[in-house]
Amino acid sequence: MSRPGLRYVVVTRQSNLPVQHFATIEGAADKIVRERALAIWTVLAQEGLEASAPMRKLNLAERKRLEKAMFPSLFE
């Protein structure tokens, strides 16, 4: 589960321009898969609910959750 004040941001790979914010990694993964945008979008974590809050790369546990949500057949 995610911590209060932590959200996940789908961003463009080239400029980290936010596309959409999500409360869970699974929601962000679903957006990328539905839009078929794996090559152009990625997910960052944002500490804080303000739009200006700093974003960071996902840690190892978060990356594993993202991969499991995006590619469930690899984890069967």
Stockholm file with secondary structure:
# STOCKHOLM 1.0

chainA/1-76         MSRPGLRYVVVTRQSNLPVQHFATIEGAADKIVRERALAIWTVLAQEGLEASAPMRKLNLAERKRLEKAMFPSLFE
#=GR chainA/1-76 SS CCCTTEEEEEEETTTCCEEEEESSHHHHHHHHHHHTCTTTEEEEEEESSSTTSCEECCCHHHHHHHHHHHCGGGGC
#=GC SS_cons        CCCTTEEEEEEETTTCCEEEEESSHHHHHHHHHHHTCTTTEEEEEEESSSTTSCEECCCHHHHHHHHHHHCGGGGC
//
